[in-house]
Amino acid sequence: MQNQKNNILGLSVGTQLMGMALVKGSFLEDWQVKNFEGSWTNMKLRIIIQTIERYIKDHSVSFVALKVPELSRSSPAIEKLTDALLSLCEKINIQVNTYTIADLKNFCDVKNKEELMQYVLALYPELSKVFAKTQKVKKVYYVKIFEAVLATMVT
């Protein structure tokens, strides 16, 4: 089973911001936040799905880990996006798992997102510049990268 999970794409799902992390073997190869500006439309949904599909193909992703909002904090747009991502993975025959922030916190036994980021940073020191930015900006923007990285680890 482990061989099937060589290239794992972690996504922290959002309709405006999406955290992405690519782990190949045990190496963190790529991390970024994709910004999908504009209001929610079916066209925006198609753009997001096409972007993710292209990334999956370009990087030979074999497994996807989605960090999704808790049901109580979700929206119809997030649910539609999550369903579309799950359908995409099914269509291209890639295994996918979903996790909430509670799942991620339980996995690394932390109480909050600050501790979660510290946990990830201890394993991937290459994220130290991103972590420094989270301390300056104090917004969810860069936190999404850490959520995406951690999702690849839970898998």
ABEGO torsion letter per residue (X at the ends): XAAAAABBBBBBBBAABBBBBBBBEABBABBBBBBBBEBBBAAAAAAAAAAAAAAAAAAGBABBBBBBBBAAABBAAAAAAAAAAAAAAAAAGBBBBBBBAAAAAAAAGBABAAAAAAAAAAABAAAAAAAAAAAAAGBAAAAAAAAAAAAAAAX
